[in-house]
Amino acid sequence: MLKPNVLRKKKDFSTLYSKGKSVGDKYVVLFYRKNGLTYNRVAFLASKKVGNSVFRNRARRLMKESFRELEKEFRIGYDLIIIGRNTINGIKCQEVIKSLKSAANRGKLLESGK
């Protein structure tokens, strides 16, 4: 059974890249757009610029864990793509959490009280 909160379709990615907004930070880039649903859909990407498969998988794991920590603070009803920059190599999870929180704050994606 597929999880509903994961972006999968090429059309969704293309729409998000073309019509969505983006915010960059030291370790991550965040693309976002309203989706009209009652939940967020998320995708985590790391290009070959990040490194070989070991580094790319670690980058994705760090981004997933960071999002999981901050998930309750995010506003509902958005499509999100979180892309790891090549500076993410060798970084601790807390730094990635700070970076993601900073990017989400600038994109006004976090609830107002946080």
Summary of the structure (lengths in Angstrom):
residues: 114
radius of gyration: 13.3
end to end distance: 33.6
largest distance: 39.4
contacts: 338
relative contact order: 0.24
helix: 45%
strand: 24%
